[in-house]
């Protein structure tokens, strides 16, 4: 049977979209278009440009397996280097030539066996296969704080950094203490005349080294064997699995070791007993996404830095008024308040066959079978979709394994064995039930904290099993769970 000539559209040109573009070309697809709402590739690494931006996955583990980068300068890659890496890979593999920039999709409708796409510019297109690689964290979360627009100084979200605003010698307030807030405090403590970190609940911080690679090391890393031995890729995968097992079993040896490391880091790094208690979380380690930082505790103890835990009452023209009535006068306020984790492809409207509507399917919370496919949305596949693995490990690795699964579905469409593929409704229902029950046993649910992992029901919206199980699921589809309409 001759292979069908299928047209593929990829939405998003971040890490996952670039991966899809490369792999589709390798498989011999000649009609591939990526649509990107921004003016260049990069996704979250294009959007985030704040001072101190660093990936918390070790540099050499945050690359495509087929395109290692020997030139990382540090053990944890700085944001600009990550963005440069994706731009270089996009050029090398010709993905930039396949990409139409400044095109934001507003709707996708499945009609007569094809996806009909509309874009904000007025452009229209169609596709046999639609790959959604829009990312997870891309719509900034703006906090509901009274007087947000009353501030007379500069106020912006960390993901919309205003580089025209000078920082040195200024009075700066950072609201939010996730990874972004921690990185900002570390970067600005020595630059600001006065820096205040506004936090609601303290976080556990895992110590990590972030040294520089020498010129000699970087030269040696050009030998793949030397790089593999130095970075111990197999050992890293084992560590990732141990981490996921620790989330599932808070009494495991791995969980105990990580909790002990976080506690020791706090006890040994913070001299002032009052400050140390302010920084001590009441929830268990791993309940939230672990923060890795080599220097936050040192930064918050800088003479020009202060931790503010009284709670933000409102923002006024001159600064932030806290719940104790004090006005903290500031020149700059940065909202390091994260992103909406439930957006994915939205706000675009997506409708499938038989009247299926994405908003209706996701009315209570986003869901997808194995984070990849949904019933009655045929030939639409997601990379890093709802309830997929997130955590302190490489999403590039996750996306590569997801692509291995997706390419097996695409192969069946291409061969003509099937004209439509999506999961059965019963398969999604079963998967969601099993996932929800398993999620309620993880430390994300039992650990006594609120985090962006939790969905509208308070259930962790992530992969609740081991990394090893994820690899097993991605190795080969369970065809009985998939609705394959004959070609």
CORDAGI-V555027 format. One record per residue. N is the residue number from 1. SS is DSSP state (alpha for helix, beta for strand, coil for the rest). PSI is psi as a letter, one per 30 degrees, with the letter a starting at -180 (* if undefined). NEAR is the number of other ideal C-beta (glycine too) atoms within 8 Angstrom. Layout:
N|SS|PSI|NEAR, N|SS|PSI|NEAR
This chain:
1|coil|k|5, 2|coil|k|4, 3|coil|k|7, 4|coil|k|10, 5|coil|j|6, 6|coil|k|11, 7|coil|k|11, 8|beta|k|15, 9|beta|k|15, 10|beta|k|15, 11|beta|j|13, 12|coil|k|14, 13|coil|h|19, 14|coil|a|15, 15|alpha|e|13, 16|alpha|e|14, 17|alpha|e|19, 18|alpha|e|15, 19|alpha|e|15, 20|alpha|e|14, 21|alpha|e|17, 22|alpha|e|13, 23|alpha|e|10, 24|alpha|e|11, 25|alpha|e|13, 26|alpha|e|6, 27|coil|f|8, 28|coil|g|5, 29|coil|k|9, 30|coil|f|5, 31|coil|i|8, 32|beta|k|13, 33|beta|k|13, 34|beta|k|16, 35|beta|k|17, 36|coil|k|14, 37|coil|f|7, 38|coil|a|10, 39|coil|g|4, 40|coil|l|9, 41|coil|l|15, 42|coil|f|13, 43|coil|b|15, 44|alpha|f|11, 45|alpha|f|12, 46|alpha|e|11, 47|alpha|e|11, 48|coil|k|12, 49|coil|g|8, 50|coil|l|15, 51|coil|k|8, 52|coil|g|9, 53|coil|k|11, 54|beta|k|10, 55|beta|k|10, 56|beta|g|9, 57|beta|k|11, 58|beta|k|9, 59|alpha|e|14, 60|alpha|f|12, 61|alpha|f|12, 62|coil|h|11, 63|coil|l|11, 64|coil|k|10, 65|coil|f|7, 66|coil|g|4, 67|coil|i|9, 68|coil|l|10, 69|coil|j|9, 70|coil|f|9, 71|coil|g|6, 72|coil|k|11, 73|coil|f|8, 74|beta|l|12, 75|coil|e|10, 76|beta|k|13, 77|beta|k|13, 78|beta|k|11, 79|alpha|e|13, 80|alpha|e|8, 81|alpha|e|11, 82|alpha|e|12, 83|alpha|e|11, 84|alpha|e|8, 85|alpha|e|11, 86|alpha|e|15, 87|alpha|e|11, 88|alpha|e|8, 89|alpha|e|13, 90|alpha|e|14, 91|alpha|e|9, 92|alpha|e|7, 93|coil|g|11, 94|coil|g|8, 95|alpha|e|17, 96|alpha|e|8, 97|alpha|f|5, 98|alpha|f|10, 99|beta|k|14, 100|beta|j|9, 101|coil|l|9, 102|coil|h|9, 103|coil|j|12, 104|coil|k|10, 105|beta|k|14, 106|beta|f|9, 107|beta|l|10, 108|beta|k|14, 109|beta|k|8, 110|beta|j|14, 111|beta|k|6, 112|coil|h|3, 113|coil|g|7, 114|beta|l|9, 115|beta|k|14, 116|beta|k|10, 117|beta|k|14, 118|beta|k|9, 119|beta|l|13, 120|coil|f|7, 121|coil|f|7, 122|coil|f|5, 123|coil|k|8, 124|beta|k|8, 125|beta|l|9, 126|beta|l|8, 127|beta|k|12, 128|coil|e|11, 129|beta|k|14, 130|beta|j|13, 131|beta|j|15, 132|beta|j|13, 133|coil|h|16, 134|coil|f|8, 135|coil|l|13, 136|coil|e|8, 137|coil|j|9, 138|coil|f|10, 139|coil|j|7, 140|beta|k|11, 141|coil|j|8, 142|coil|k|8, 143|coil|l|9, 144|coil|i|3, 145|coil|k|9, 146|coil|k|6, 147|coil|g|9, 148|coil|e|10, 149|coil|g|4, 150|coil|f|8, 151|coil|k|13, 152|coil|f|5, 153|coil|a|9, 154|beta|k|8, 155|beta|k|10, 156|beta|l|10, 157|beta|k|9, 158|alpha|f|15, 159|alpha|f|9, 160|alpha|h|8, 161|coil|k|10, 162|coil|j|7, 163|coil|f|5, 164|coil|f|3, 165|coil|j|8, 166|coil|k|5, 167|coil|e|10, 168|coil|k|6, 169|coil|g|6, 170|coil|l|10, 171|beta|j|13, 172|beta|k|15, 173|beta|k|15, 174|beta|k|14, 175|beta|k|14, 176|coil|k|14, 177|coil|h|11, 178|coil|a|12, 179|alpha|e|9, 180|alpha|e|13, 181|alpha|e|15, 182|alpha|e|14, 183|alpha|e|13, 184|alpha|e|15, 185|alpha|e|15, 186|alpha|e|13, 187|alpha|e|10, 188|alpha|f|14, 189|coil|e|13, 190|coil|f|7, 191|coil|e|8, 192|coil|k|15, 193|coil|e|6, 194|beta|k|9, 195|beta|k|15, 196|beta|k|15, 197|beta|j|13, 198|beta|j|10, 199|coil|k|12, 200|coil|e|5, 201|coil|k|10, 202|coil|l|10, 203|coil|k|11, 204|coil|k|14, 205|beta|k|14, 206|beta|k|12, 207|coil|k|10, 208|coil|k|10, 209|coil|k|6, 210|coil|i|8, 211|coil|l|6, 212|beta|k|6, 213|coil|k|11, 214|coil|l|6, 215|alpha|e|5, 216|alpha|e|6, 217|alpha|e|9, 218|alpha|e|13, 219|alpha|e|8, 220|alpha|e|10, 221|coil|f|14, 222|coil|f|8, 223|coil|j|7, 224|alpha|e|6, 225|alpha|e|6, 226|alpha|e|10, 227|alpha|e|14, 228|alpha|e|9, 229|alpha|e|7, 230|alpha|e|10, 231|alpha|f|10, 232|coil|i|8, 233|alpha|e|8, 234|alpha|e|6, 235|alpha|e|7, 236|alpha|e|11, 237|alpha|e|9, 238|alpha|e|8, 239|alpha|e|8, 240|alpha|e|11, 241|alpha|e|11, 242|alpha|e|9, 243|alpha|e|14, 244|alpha|e|15, 245|alpha|e|11, 246|alpha|e|14, 247|alpha|e|14, 248|alpha|e|13, 249|coil|j|8, 250|coil|f|11, 251|coil|g|5, 252|coil|l|10, 253|alpha|e|5, 254|alpha|e|10, 255|alpha|e|15, 256|alpha|e|9, 257|alpha|e|8, 258|alpha|e|14, 259|alpha|e|12, 260|alpha|e|8, 261|alpha|e|10, 262|alpha|e|13, 263|alpha|e|10, 264|alpha|e|8, 265|alpha|e|12, 266|alpha|e|14, 267|alpha|e|8, 268|alpha|f|5, 269|alpha|f|8, 270|coil|j|10, 271|coil|e|4, 272|coil|j|7, 273|alpha|e|5, 274|alpha|e|6, 275|alpha|e|11, 276|alpha|e|12, 277|alpha|e|7, 278|alpha|f|9, 279|coil|f|11, 280|coil|j|8, 281|coil|l|9, 282|coil|f|5, 283|coil|l|9, 284|coil|l|11, 285|coil|k|11, 286|coil|f|15, 287|coil|e|11, 288|coil|l|12, 289|coil|k|11, 290|coil|k|12, 291|beta|k|13, 292|beta|k|12, 293|coil|k|13, 294|coil|f|7, 295|coil|g|7, 296|alpha|e|11, 297|alpha|e|13, 298|alpha|e|9, 299|alpha|e|12, 300|alpha|f|13, 301|coil|g|10, 302|coil|k|10, 303|coil|f|3, 304|coil|g|9, 305|beta|l|15, 306|beta|k|7, 307|beta|k|11, 308|beta|j|11, 309|coil|g|8, 310|coil|f|7, 311|coil|k|7, 312|beta|j|11, 313|beta|e|8, 314|beta|l|9, 315|beta|k|14, 316|beta|l|11, 317|coil|e|5, 318|coil|f|7, 319|beta|b|14, 320|beta|k|15, 321|beta|k|12, 322|beta|l|12, 323|coil|f|7, 324|coil|g|5, 325|coil|f|6, 326|coil|k|7, 327|beta|k|8, 328|beta|j|11, 329|beta|k|6, 330|coil|l|14, 331|coil|e|7, 332|beta|k|13, 333|beta|k|14, 334|beta|k|14, 335|beta|j|13, 336|coil|h|14, 337|coil|g|11, 338|coil|a|10, 339|beta|l|12, 340|coil|j|8, 341|coil|f|9, 342|coil|g|10, 343|coil|e|10, 344|coil|c|12, 345|coil|f|11, 346|coil|l|7, 347|coil|g|5, 348|coil|k|10, 349|beta|k|10, 350|beta|k|12, 351|beta|k|11, 352|coil|b|14, 353|alpha|l|9, 354|alpha|h|5, 355|alpha|g|5, 356|coil|k|13, 357|beta|k|10, 358|alpha|e|14, 359|alpha|e|8, 360|alpha|e|7, 361|alpha|e|9, 362|coil|g|11, 363|coil|e|5, 364|coil|e|5, 365|coil|l|11, 366|coil|k|11, 367|coil|k|10, 368|coil|k|13, 369|beta|j|12, 370|coil|g|11, 371|coil|g|13, 372|coil|e|13, 373|beta|l|14, 374|coil|k|15, 375|coil|k|12, 376|coil|g|10, 377|coil|i|13, 378|coil|k|12, 379|coil|g|12, 380|beta|j|17, 381|beta|k|13, 382|beta|k|15, 383|coil|k|16, 384|coil|h|14, 385|coil|a|12, 386|coil|k|12, 387|coil|g|11, 388|coil|l|13, 389|coil|k|11, 390|coil|l|10, 391|coil|a|9, 392|coil|h|8, 393|coil|l|12, 394|coil|k|8, 395|alpha|f|10, 396|alpha|e|11, 397|alpha|e|11, 398|alpha|e|13, 399|alpha|e|13, 400|alpha|e|11, 401|alpha|e|11, 402|alpha|e|14, 403|alpha|e|12, 404|alpha|e|10, 405|alpha|e|15, 406|alpha|e|12, 407|alpha|f|10, 408|alpha|e|10, 409|alpha|e|13, 410|alpha|e|13, 411|alpha|e|8, 412|alpha|e|11, 413|alpha|e|18, 414|alpha|e|9, 415|alpha|f|10, 416|coil|g|11, 417|coil|f|9, 418|beta|k|11, 419|beta|f|8, 420|beta|k|12, 421|beta|k|13, 422|beta|l|14, 423|beta|l|13, 424|coil|k|9, 425|alpha|e|8, 426|alpha|e|6, 427|alpha|e|12, 428|alpha|e|14, 429|alpha|e|8, 430|alpha|e|8, 431|alpha|e|10, 432|alpha|e|9, 433|alpha|e|8, 434|alpha|e|8, 435|alpha|e|11, 436|alpha|e|9, 437|alpha|e|8, 438|alpha|e|11, 439|alpha|e|14, 440|coil|f|10, 441|coil|f|9, 442|coil|l|12, 443|alpha|f|13, 444|alpha|e|15, 445|alpha|e|12, 446|alpha|f|10, 447|coil|f|12, 448|coil|h|7, 449|coil|l|10, 450|coil|k|4, 451|coil|l|9, 452|coil|f|8, 453|coil|f|11, 454|beta|k|11, 455|coil|a|10, 456|coil|f|6, 457|coil|f|6, 458|coil|g|6, 459|coil|k|11, 460|beta|k|12, 461|coil|h|13, 462|coil|l|12, 463|coil|j|11, 464|coil|g|11, 465|coil|a|8, 466|coil|l|9, 467|alpha|e|12, 468|alpha|e|8, 469|alpha|e|8, 470|alpha|e|13, 471|alpha|e|9, 472|alpha|e|7, 473|alpha|e|8, 474|alpha|f|10, 475|alpha|e|7, 476|coil|k|5, 477|coil|k|8, 478|coil|j|6, 479|alpha|f|6, 480|alpha|f|4, 481|alpha|f|9, 482|beta|k|14, 483|beta|j|10, 484|beta|j|10, 485|beta|k|9, 486|beta|k|6, 487|coil|*|9
